[in-house]
C-alpha cells in the first residue's frame, strides 16, 4: 500500500506539470496573435506635402586634373651624357639646363664649317657672314675680268680704226678681235662662277648654322617652366637622337576636365566660375573658370567635355586626381521637391508613399538635384500630393494609415 500511494502521488504531479506546460505554450502562441490584432489597425504616420520651389540650376560633375602642358624632352644629338642636373619633383625654369652631352666632336665640325665659310667669303671679297653681295659684278674676279674685257674692246676699236684708214695691218685686226672674244667668254665664265660661289656661300652658311644648332642641342634645356614628372637618363649614358631624357609637366595653372550631360549644354559658357572640391582638401574650396568646351558630344555617354583652368601656384592640385565641380548657372526653374527622408530606397528603386484617403499608394520616383535637405522629384509625385515621412519600411500600396502631424508637445497632451 505504501508503494502504490507513492506511485499515485508521482503520477498526479506529472499530470499537473504537463497541464501547466500546455497552458504556458498556449499563452505564448496567443500572444503574437493578440499583438497582431492590436496592430491590424491603421498605422500612425507623419506626412509632408510635395511643393514647388524656384531654384537656380547648378551643374555638378566629377572630373580629372590634367597638366596644362606635358612634354617628353629628348636628345637631338648623339653623345654621352656628361651632366644631369635635375630629378623627380624638381621645378625647373624655362631654359634651365637639364642635361649636358659631350660636344667635342661637334665643336670640331663647327670649326671646319667656319673655315670653309671664311674661304668662300674671301673669294667674294666679303668681310664676314653678315655681308651680302648684291651684284655679282662687284666680286673681285668679275671686276678683273671686266677690266681685261674693256681693254680688249678698246684695242679692237683702235685697230679697226687704223685698218679702216689703211694704216694698220688686217692681221692685227684679226688678232685684236680674237682676243676680245676670248676675254668676253672669260668674263661670262667668271660671272657664272661667281654666281655659283654665292650659292656655295649660302650653302656653307646653312651648313654652319646646322652645325652650330647641333652644338647648342648638346645642352638640353627645359622648354617651359614646369616640374619633373620622370627622369629617364643617367650620367654616362650614351644617347642617340630621340632618346627620352625627362618628362616635364606644367601644373600652374592646372586643367580640370569634366563631362557635362548634353541636356545642360545651353547652361555652360566660356568664362563661367566653377567651384571645385577635392578629397585631399575637404575643408577647402578651389575656384577656376571654364576656358575650353568640346564642340562634339560623346555618342556612347551623351556627354561633352569642358575644361576648367585652375590656379595652382602652390602645386597642391596634382594631375590624375579626381575633383568635384559645381558650376552655378543663370538658369532659374520651378521644380517639385520633397524632403530627402521622404524617399525610401528599396529593391533597387527609389520610392515615395503618397497618401490618398488614408491609403498608401507606393510610387517609384525619379530624382534630380539635391538642395540642402530637399531633393528634386522629376517623376512620380506631383505638386500638392501628400507623402509619408515616417514608418516608410512598413508601407506599401494598399496599407491603411492614420495621419498625425501634430507637434510633439500637442501629442503629449
C-alpha positions, 0 to 999 in steps of 0.5 A: 500500500505504501508503494502504490500511494507513492506511485499515485502521488508521482503520477498526479504531479506529472499530470499537473506539470504537463497541464501547466506546460500546455497552458504556458505554450498556449499563452505564448502562441496567443500572444503574437496573435493578440499583438497582431490584432492590436496592430491590424489597425491603421498605422500612425504616420507623419506626412509632408506635402510635395511643393514647388520651389524656384531654384537656380540650376547648378551643374555638378560633375566629377572630373580629372586634373590634367597638366596644362602642358606635358612634354617628353624632352629628348636628345637631338644629338648623339653623345654621352651624357656628361651632366644631369642636373635635375630629378623627380619633383624638381621645378625647373625654369624655362631654359634651365639646363637639364642635361649636358652631352659631350660636344667635342666632336661637334665643336670640331665640325663647327670649326671646319664649317667656319673655315670653309665659310671664311674661304668662300667669303674671301673669294667674294671679297666679303668681310664676314657672314653678315655681308651680302653681295648684291651684284655679282659684278662687284666680286673681285674676279668679275671686276678683273675680268671686266677690266681685261674685257674693256681693254680688249674692246678698246684695242679692237676699236683702235685697230679697226680704226687704223685698218679702216684708214689703211694704216694698220695691218688686217692681221692685227685686226684679226688678232685684236678681235680674237682676243676680245672674244676670248676675254668676253667668254672669260668674263661670262665664265667668271660671272657664272662662277661667281654666281655659283660661289654665292650659292656655295656661300649660302650653302656653307652658311646653312651648313654652319648654322646646322652645325652650330644648332647641333652644338647648342642641342648638346645642352638640353634645356627645359622648354617651359617652366614646369616640374619633373614628372620622370627622369629617364637618363643617367650620367654616362649614358650614351644617347642617340637622337630621340632618346627620352631624357625627362618628362616635364609637366606644367601644373600652374595653372592646372586643367580640370576636365569634366563631362557635362550631360548634353541636356545642360549644354545651353547652361555652360559658357566660356568664362563661367566660375566653377567651384571645385572640391577635392578629397585631399582638401575637404575643408577647402574650396578651389575656384577656376573658370571654364576656358575650353568646351568640346564642340562634339558630344560623346555618342556612347555617354551623351556627354561633352567635355569642358575644361576648367583652368585652375590656379595652382601656384602652390602645386597642391592640385596634382594631375590624375586626381579626381575633383568635384565641380559645381558650376552655378548657372543663370538658369532659374526653374520651378521644380517639385521637391520633397524632403530627402527622408521622404524617399525610401530606397528599396529593391533597387528603386527609389520610392515615395508613399503618397497618401490618398484617403488614408491609403498608401499608394507606393510610387517609384520616383525619379530624382534630380538635384539635391538642395540642402535637405530637399531633393528634386522629384522629376517623376512620380509625385506631383505638386500638392500630393501628400507623402509619408515621412515616417514608418516608410519600411512598413508601407506599401500600396494598399496599407491603411494609415492614420495621419498625425502631424501634430507637434510633439508637445500637442501629442503629449497632451 
